[in-house]
Amino acid sequence: MPFTDRKKYIEEGDLVLVYVSRTIIKPIYVTKGEHFNTRFGSFPHDSMIGLEFGSQITTPKDRGFVYLLQPTPELWTMSLPHRTQIVYTPDSSYILQRLNVHPGSRVIEAGTGSGSFTHAFARTVNDEGKLFTFEFHEERYQKAKEEFEAHQLNNIIITHRDVCKNGFEIDNVDLQADTIFLDLPSPWEAIPLLKKVTTNDKQIGICCFLPCFEQVVKAVEALQNEGWIDVELTDVSGRLWESHKAMKREVDDAVKRLRYVKERQREGLELIKAGKHPRKENETKENETKEKDYGFNPFGRGKRILEGEDGFEWFDVSRLESEVKTHTSYLVFARKMPPMVRKLENTRDSV
């Protein structure tokens, strides 16, 4: 099933991303007679055929459920088999916007890696554009090629090559690229070789994905030496905000709670004076009144209340995830103007 098109119903052979939980999304190809096994139970593939994408299905004994999601580059990034470190959505979405990638763009990507960003590029350039992706590692190249064919990404040409040594030229193909993305250990070696495969008719954008600052310095020097301008370093840090409901708390409830605590303290002192153990007496009392509603919530006593339960006043709030993710890599951006524009600018500067 292609990533660039949408469809409504699941058919045999389709790639389905099974949403088990927020951190577990598993890719499967729907095959008659097969089963998808989880800790909740087994889900027959036969029961998925004919359902709409986005459907929720349960195990035969209703012990658990999963969602059947249509593949997108963002979901694929969360579920793909890792062969290398990948570009995650916070970075890839920013890079696509910053480089102004759109339907019809002609993009060079090196290297392909696990193919995470490749899927986002392929969807964005659409059938009007073309993506030329290069991978030097033969096994990763073969696996990526098989995935692209299975996902029907027909706007991709993948090549097995070390571009730092052998360049970007492809036999019988005029690349005319207007967008460059380099995810390489030494992009400064590949940057001088780009002039042979980039367009001369429009502005060209480039992004180098670099994990350490020493690489940044060398890449910037190479870009400046090759005539790239407006070189800029960016660091993207993603944060996740979660929404939930909070109960409206009244002052009267707090007063009731304080009175309750004071009363229990008084009862405890009386039990001690009588030679009894307060904790044992309290446990017995609590068991006898386990379901009692003390009339104040959610201050620690009374019946358990589920979030959003009817009969109480709620309001929507948000909170930041406890663990903040730092940057995955530095992003170095630059652009190069067409030769005619550069010539005019040089003429103007000399006047």
Salt bridges, closest charged atoms under 4 A:
GLU11 OE2 - LYS7 NZ 3.32
ASP14 OD2 - LYS7 NZ 2.89
GLU74 OE2 - ARG123 NH2 2.60
GLU135 OE2 - ARG140 NH2 3.25
GLU139 OE2 - LYS143 NZ 3.33
GLU147 OE2 - ARG83 NH1 3.09
ASP178 OD2 - LYS202 NZ 3.78
GLU226 OE1 - LYS195 NZ 2.93
ASP230 OD2 - ARG335 NE 2.41
GLU232 OE2 - ARG98 NH2 3.17
ASP235 OD1 - HIS327 ND1 3.94
GLU242 OE2 - ARG22 NH1 2.64
GLU242 OE1 - ARG319 NE 3.70
GLU263 OE2 - ARG266 NH2 2.22
GLU267 OE1 - ARG264 NE 3.71
GLU267 OE1 - LYS285 NZ 3.24
GLU270 OE2 - ARG266 NH1 2.48
GLU286 OE2 - ARG301 NH2 2.75
GLU313 OE2 - LYS248 NZ 3.59
ASP316 OD1 - LYS245 NZ 2.78
GLU321 OE1 - LYS325 NZ 3.59
